[in-house]
Amino acid sequence: MMFCTAVHISLYYPYHDIFRCIYLDISKNIATFAGNKRMMHTREEKLEAFGRLLDVLDQLREKCPWDKKQTNESLRPNTIEETFELCDALMKNDTKGISKELGDVLMHVLFYAKIGSETDDFDIADVCNTQADKLIFRHPHIYDPSQVGQKEPLPLDDPRFQEKVERPDVKTAEQVLQNWEQIKLKEKDGNKSVLSGVPDALPSLIKAYRIQDKARNVGFDWQDRRDVWKKVREELDELEVELNKEDKERSTNELGDFLFSVINAARLYKLNPDNALERTNQKFIHRFNYVEAHSIKMGKPLTEMTLEEMDALWEEAKDEETSSN
């Protein structure tokens, strides 16, 4: 639904005071501990840290030769790399790594906003206000639409909100997602169709999951998730037929259909196929590294080992995983 935490900046504040209206969690250099729990920063400290980062980026853009020459196009590959590094830290539940990589991604967000401000197209205040307004508008069970554009938006349950409005009956995350997709279609600058919000550049596995999920949000889905297995078996049978014919083009098409159906099954059973596949990737890497390391200890390169010898080491790696778990 979104990548970043909602933030709000008031356009009424001068640029140098902009950090006083931002709500972001940013790491501080010196940690304070209470027992085993880390004490989180005050709102003022968070805003001050954000302002400090803005100042540093401004200075680098003015004085550093590398920062001076960056454009949207030149930064894009680095942004992709930083995002994948964040995803890697998230998969490993590496909290220190997550904090570090969030900082790198945040720097890129601010850098793009800085470039936008240099052409008078937009700045970080526009980015934050637009995001805040979008979140307010897409959460009618929390905010009345009248709060869009307000400097201090009041939720419906705030006693200061005096208007009498009918509050949408939303109790589950499923209902929130369904409303989210329907509201996006109504927005002035929103998606023109249900699937138009899925980026073309998304990795194919994630894209398949997202388009299936978006279709589900408007009611296009299996009524009984158990019925999906008939489709999975049907696609597998069709793939096998084409593979036996050695028709590469048709086999490729059928393989795509089969993978799409498996991703659909995972979605229906509330499993994330991308996370599942990455777990298997990491498991394979760990086991293969074990085989390779032990082949070196044995003084026998992998290229000289038999498949049976490698299988035996593979099973040792599996046993080691089982005992450690």
Buried (B, 14 or more C-beta within 10 A) or exposed (E): EEEEEBBBBBEEBEEEEBBBBBBBEBBEEEEEEEEEEEEEBEEEEBBBBBBEBBEEBBEBBEEEEEBEEBEEEEBEEBBEEBBEBBBBBBBEEEEEBBEBBBBBBBBBBBBBBBBBBEEEEBBBBBBBBEBBBBBBBBBBBBBBEEBBEBEEBBBBEEEEBEEEEEEBEBEEEEEBBBBBBEBBBEEEEBBEEBEEBBEEEEEEBBBBBBBBBBBBBEEEBBEEBEEBEEBBEEBBEBBEEBBEEEEEEBBEBBBBBBBBBBBBBBBBEEEBBBEEEBEEEEEEEEBBEBBBEBBEEEEEEEEEBEEEBBEEBBEBBBEEEEEEE
